[in-house]
C-alpha cells in the first residue's frame, strides 16, 4: 500500500521537532503491521498555496499518485493566511469570495487530476483554525471547510474533519500559540503549524480514514 500525502507546510512537517514526527510519517508508522505494509510519499513544501500544489501535482506528482492506494489532500492554510495578512496590512476587508473562487478552481482541478490519473481513494482534510479568537478567521475557515466538504463529496472523496480534532485545543497543539488572534502572525513567527503533539493528534485521527472500508 502506497500512501501519498499532498499539502503545504503542515504536511511538510514545519515546526515538528524532526521529520519522523511529522504526521505523514507518524501515520505510516501507525498503519504498518504484520499484515499490512505501507510506504509513504510526501509531495508538500512550506509556503505552498493551492496554486503551487496544483502545479506540483501536474508536473511532479503524477507518477507517485498513479501508484498510490490512497492520497490525502491538505491545502488552503497559505491561501487563507495570505488573504488575512493582506487585509490587515492594507486595512481592506478580507476578500473571502475572491479567495474561495480561486481555491475552488485549484482544489477541484487537483481532485480531478487524481481521479483521472489513478485509482487511489482520496481523503480531503479540513483546515483547523489557529486563530480561534479572531471572528473573521472563524468565518473564513468555516467557509473554506464547507467548500472542502462540497468538493470532496462531488469527487466521491472522504472528508477527514481535522478542524474538529483541534477545536478548543489550539493552545496545546499549535506551535508558538499565543493569543489565538491573527495579529499574532504580524509579530515575527507564524503560529499556525502543529507542534509534535498536534502532529500526533493528526496521525491518530487520520489513520482510520486511510484504510479501505470493507
Secondary structure in CASP SS format (residue, H / E / C, confidence):
PFRMAT SS
TARGET T0000
AUTHOR 0000-0000-0000
METHOD secondary structure of the structure
MODEL  1
X C 1.00
X E 1.00
X E 1.00
X E 1.00
X E 1.00
X E 1.00
X E 1.00
X C 1.00
X H 1.00
X H 1.00
X H 1.00
X H 1.00
X C 1.00
X C 1.00
X C 1.00
X C 1.00
X C 1.00
X C 1.00
X H 1.00
X H 1.00
X H 1.00
X C 1.00
X H 1.00
X H 1.00
X H 1.00
X H 1.00
X H 1.00
X H 1.00
X H 1.00
X H 1.00
X H 1.00
X C 1.00
X C 1.00
X C 1.00
X C 1.00
X C 1.00
X C 1.00
X C 1.00
X E 1.00
X E 1.00
X E 1.00
X E 1.00
X E 1.00
X E 1.00
X C 1.00
X C 1.00
X C 1.00
X C 1.00
X C 1.00
X H 1.00
X H 1.00
X H 1.00
X H 1.00
X H 1.00
X H 1.00
X H 1.00
X H 1.00
X H 1.00
X H 1.00
X C 1.00
X C 1.00
X H 1.00
X H 1.00
X H 1.00
X H 1.00
X H 1.00
X H 1.00
X C 1.00
X C 1.00
X E 1.00
X E 1.00
X E 1.00
X E 1.00
X E 1.00
X C 1.00
X C 1.00
X H 1.00
X H 1.00
X H 1.00
X H 1.00
X H 1.00
X H 1.00
X H 1.00
X H 1.00
X H 1.00
X H 1.00
X H 1.00
X H 1.00
X H 1.00
X H 1.00
X C 1.00
X C 1.00
X C 1.00
X C 1.00
X C 1.00
X H 1.00
X H 1.00
X H 1.00
X H 1.00
X H 1.00
X H 1.00
X H 1.00
X H 1.00
X H 1.00
X H 1.00
X H 1.00
X H 1.00
X H 1.00
X H 1.00
X H 1.00
X H 1.00
X H 1.00
X H 1.00
X H 1.00
X H 1.00
X H 1.00
X H 1.00
X C 1.00
X C 1.00
X C 1.00
X E 1.00
X E 1.00
X E 1.00
X E 1.00
X E 1.00
X C 1.00
X C 1.00
X C 1.00
X C 1.00
X C 1.00
X C 1.00
X C 1.00
X C 1.00
X C 1.00
X H 1.00
X H 1.00
X H 1.00
X H 1.00
X H 1.00
X H 1.00
X H 1.00
X H 1.00
X H 1.00
X H 1.00
X H 1.00
X H 1.00
X H 1.00
X H 1.00
X H 1.00
X H 1.00
X H 1.00
X H 1.00
X H 1.00
X H 1.00
X C 1.00
X C 1.00
X C 1.00
X E 1.00
X E 1.00
X E 1.00
X C 1.00
X H 1.00
X H 1.00
X H 1.00
X H 1.00
X H 1.00
X C 1.00
X C 1.00
X C 1.00
X H 1.00
X H 1.00
X H 1.00
X H 1.00
X E 1.00
X C 1.00
X C 1.00
X C 1.00
X C 1.00
X C 1.00
X C 1.00
X C 1.00
X H 1.00
X H 1.00
X H 1.00
X H 1.00
X H 1.00
X C 1.00
X C 1.00
X C 1.00
X C 1.00
X C 1.00
X C 1.00
X C 1.00
X E 1.00
X C 1.00
X H 1.00
X H 1.00
X H 1.00
X H 1.00
X H 1.00
X H 1.00
X H 1.00
X H 1.00
X H 1.00
X H 1.00
X H 1.00
X H 1.00
X H 1.00
X H 1.00
X H 1.00
X C 1.00
X C 1.00
X C 1.00
X C 1.00
END
